[in-house]
Amino acid sequence: MPSLGLPELIVILVIALVIFGPKKLPEVGRAIGTSIKEFKKATKEVTKDLVEDKEEK
């Protein structure tokens, strides 16, 4: 899968701006950021638990 370049990112941003509007866009970005942070936290916990279980065996 090719990486996204600057033109593609600009098109995605414009489409998001049209769909959500300029007032909702920061809220959507904040929600996505929070979701990503929570996902990373959960994966770290799962990884830590798996490593601890592996070390006990």
C-alpha positions as CSV (number, residue, x, y, z in Angstrom):
1,M,0.0,0.0,0.0
2,P,1.6,3.3,-1.0
3,S,2.1,6.0,1.6
4,L,0.0,9.1,1.7
5,G,1.6,12.2,0.4
6,L,0.8,15.9,0.9
7,P,-1.8,16.1,-1.9
8,E,-3.7,13.1,-0.5
9,L,-3.7,14.5,3.0
10,I,-5.0,17.9,1.8
11,V,-7.9,16.1,-0.1
12,I,-8.8,14.1,3.0
13,L,-8.7,17.3,5.1
14,V,-11.0,19.2,2.7
15,I,-13.5,16.3,2.6
16,A,-13.5,16.1,6.4
17,L,-14.0,19.9,6.5
18,V,-17.0,19.7,4.1
19,I,-18.6,16.7,5.9
20,F,-18.2,17.9,9.5
21,G,-17.9,21.7,9.1
22,P,-15.3,24.0,10.6
23,K,-16.8,24.1,14.1
24,K,-17.1,20.3,14.5
25,L,-13.7,19.4,13.0
26,P,-11.7,20.2,16.2
27,E,-14.1,18.0,18.3
28,V,-13.8,15.1,15.8
29,G,-10.0,15.4,15.9
30,R,-9.9,15.5,19.7
31,A,-12.2,12.4,19.9
32,I,-10.0,10.5,17.4
33,G,-6.9,11.5,19.4
34,T,-8.4,10.3,22.6
35,S,-9.4,7.0,21.0
36,I,-6.0,6.4,19.6
37,K,-4.4,7.2,23.1
38,E,-6.8,4.7,24.8
39,F,-6.1,2.1,22.1
40,K,-2.3,2.4,22.7
41,K,-2.8,2.2,26.4
42,A,-4.9,-1.0,26.1
43,T,-2.4,-2.6,23.8
44,K,0.4,-1.9,26.2
45,E,-1.5,-3.5,29.0
46,V,-2.3,-6.6,27.0
47,T,1.3,-6.9,25.9
48,K,2.5,-6.5,29.5
49,D,0.1,-9.2,30.6
50,L,1.2,-11.5,27.9
51,V,4.9,-11.0,28.8
52,E,4.2,-11.6,32.5
53,D,2.3,-14.8,31.7
54,K,5.0,-16.0,29.5
55,E,7.7,-15.3,32.2
56,E,5.6,-17.3,34.8
57,K,5.6,-20.4,32.6
